[in-house]
Amino acid sequence: MRKGLVGALLVTVLLGLYLWQVAGRAVALISTGEPVAVLIGLAVLALPLLAVGLLAREFLLAASVQRMADTLAAQGALPVDDLPRSPGGRIDRAAADEAFGPYRAAVEAEPDDWAAWYRLAFAYDAAGDRKRARGALRRASALHRAAGRAARG
C-alpha cells in the first residue's frame, strides 16, 4: 500500500470515530423530545452527514485521479515534474509560470480532452494555484468518466 493511502485511511478512521460520537450526541438530544434539544440535535446531526459526504467526494476524486494517472502512465504520457527547485524543494515560480502556457493552450485547443485537463491541473499545482488545480482535476475526472461511458456504450 502507498504511504499516502495508509495515512488517508488512518485519518478517515479517526474522523469516523469522532463523527460517530457527534452523531450519538445528536441522537441523544433528539430523543429527549424537548423542542429546543431536538432542533439542536438535528443541527448537530447535519455536521457528520456533511462531513461524510465531503469525505466520500474526496475519496472518489482521488480514485479517479489514480485511474487517470495509471492510464497516462500506460501510454507513456504522464506529465513529468522536471521544474527547477530551490534547495528547500520549492518549485521555481518563474519556471512554473513559464511552463504553464503550453498546458493552457492544450486545453483551449481540446477542451474535451481529459488528459489535457489532467496535465493543466498539475501545471496549476506547480504554479501554486491549488484551487484551480482541484477544479481542473474535477473537470478531467468528469471528462474521463464520460469517455469511459462512451467507450462502453
Order of alpha helices (4+ residues) and beta strands (2+ residues): alpha-alpha-alpha-alpha-alpha
